[in-house]
């Protein structure tokens, strides 16, 4: 599904990603872990076309996309849920969902998918005519995920979906992440909640200052002394 080859990204003269290479297979959930400033969000923004690598290649379904603009990435099947559940606050919930379908052409299928999103997140159905700016943090995250799914992505990029949310909302969000994978969507997940991420992911990569320091299956990383000491407080 996705292959990064020796990606380097700079902010001005500062190198943020240094020789990043990894793969994400069809229908996998892969997580990127690491401390703040390690380059996790930069990786997602580069994959979806918001940032351009200085060197390296990004292959999506065997097509090189590193030079393509973000809207082409979206049309090809890459959808990004940014950190903090960012939504269009002055639009209604339903209008936000419709915005997520801007790359689509079949209005009938779009309407069916909106109903699918409402089935996944019933609270959005109850408030479908409300302005999105009135939603709670958890509801905003649900809407942000639902809006991303409206483009019918093959690859969903999730950036810190549990950030700032109450534990019971985090549990619900992660149940939906599993459900989304069951629908055939591949997921690349950036998360500070290491335990939660490794519970749902197949594999993971641990970043340290813009480079991959560790990689392995979720069980391998959960049992790794360095991961447990740094991220789990053991």
N, C-alpha and C positions, 0 to 999 in steps of 0.2 A: 504493500500500500504506500509506504513512505520510506525514503532512504535519504539520509543526510551524509554528505561526503566532505569531510575536512572544511566545515563551514567556519569562516571568520567574520565577525561583525564588529564594527567600530562605532562609538559615539564620539565624533570628532577624531582626535588622535588617540583616544583611549580604546584599547581592545577589550571587548566585552565577552565575546565568544572566541575561543582559541582551539582550532582544529577539532570541531565537534563532528563526530561521525556516529550515527546509530540508525537502526531500522525499526519500523513498526509493521507487523504483519496484518493481513486481513483479519478483522473481527477480534483483534487483540485489544486489551487495555494495557497500556504502557504508561508508567509514571516517571516523572522527573522530580527528583528530590534535591534539597540543598538549602543553605541558609539564604537570608535576604541578600540581594546583590550578586548572587552566584551566576545569574544569566538565564534563569528559567523562563521568565516572561519574555525576555528578548528572543529566546528560541522560538516560542509560539508566534510572536509577531513576525519573525522572519519566515516561518513556514507559511503563514497566511498572506504574506506579501506586503505587510505594513512597513517592514524594514528590508533592506537589500544587503546581502552578504558581500563583503569585499572580495572574498575568494571562496571557492567551493561550489558544490552542486546540491540542489534539492530535486529529487526525483519523486514525483507523485504519480502512482500507477504507471511507472516507467517513462514518464514525460518530464523533461527538465523544465522547472517552473521558477527558478531563482530570479530570472529577469522579468517575469510577468508581473503586471500590476495586481493589486489586491482583488479587484472585482473579477479578474480572470480566475484567480484561485477559487473564489466563491462559486463561479459557474462550473468549475471542474469538480467541485464536491468537497471543498474544505470550508468548514464553518468554525468560527472563533467565539468563545464565550469569555469576555474579558474579566479580569479581577473586579470584584465588587458589584457584580450584577448590574452593570450599566444599562440603562433603558432610556427611552424617550419619555421624560416625565410629563410633558404637556400633551401627549397622545394617550388615548385609551389603551387598555390592555389588548383589545382586539386589533386596534390599529398598529400596535407594536408587533403583534404576530404577523400582520399583513406585510409590514416592512421587512420582516425576515424572509419573505417569499419574493423579493424583488427580482430574483434571477429566473423565476418560473413564468410559464405562459398559460397554464391550464387552470382557470378560475374554479372549475368544479372540483378538481382534485385538491386545490388549495383550501377550499371550504371544508372538505373532508379531513384534511390534515389539521386544521384548526380545531375541529371537534376531537381529533385524536389527542391533541395537546390538552384540551380541556378534560379529557378522560384521564390523562396522566396527572394533571394538576387541577383537581376540582375547584380549589379556591379561586383559580383564574376564571373559571366559568361563572362562579357566583358574582365576580366583580368585573365582568367583561366590559361593561360600559364605563367603569371608573377610570379616572386619570391614573396613569402608571405612577406618577409622582406621589400618590397617596399610599402606596404599598409599603409593607414592612420590608426589612432587609431580606428575610427568607423568601417572601413573595416576589421580590425583585429578582432574586437568583433563579427562582422557578421560571419567571417570565423570560429572563435572559436566555436560559437553556431552551425554553420552548420556542423563542424567536429564532435561535440558531437552528433548531430542528426543522423549521419551516422551509429551509432551503434544501431539505432532503439530502444532507451531507453523507458522503462516504467516510469522511474523517472529521471527527469532532474534537476541537482543541478546547480543553477546560482549564481555566486559570484560577486556582484557589477557590473552588466552589464552596468550601466550608468557612471561608474567612468571615469572622465576626458574627457567626450564626450560633444560636442556641443548640445544645446537643441534640435535642429531639428533632430539630430542623435538619441538622447535619445527617442524622440517621435517615431521614426521609429522602434527602438529596442523593445519598449514596445508594439507597434502594432504587431510585430512578436511574442512576448511572448504570446499575446492573441491568435494569429493564431496557435501557437504550441499547446496550451491547447485544441483548437478546434479539433486538430488532435488526441486527446485522450491521450496526454502525461501529466502526473502529474508533477508539478513543485514545488520545494522548492527554494525560492528566498531569498538571503541575499542582503541587499541594504541600502546604506546611504541616498538615496533620499526617505525619508519616505513617502512623499505625493504620489510620483509616485508608490511606492510599494503597498501602501494601496488602490490606485485606481484600481489596477489590481488583487490584492489578495482577496481570500475569507476570510481568517483568518490570524492572526499574533501572534507572540510571541515577547516580548520585553526582551532583555537580560540586566542584570546589573552585571558586574564582574563575569561572568561565571555561573550565575543562571538566571532562568526565573522570572522576576519581574512582568510582566503583560502578559495577554493573552486575546484574544477576537476576535470578528468579525472585519473586516476592518472598518466598520462604527463606532463600539464601540471605537476602538483605535483612529480613526480620531477625535472623539469627546471627548476623554479623556483629562482632563486638564493637567495631567502630561506629556503625549505624546506631546500635543500641545505646552506646555511650553518648554520642553527639546529639541524637534526635529524640531518644526515648527516655533519657535520664537514668539509665541503668549503670 
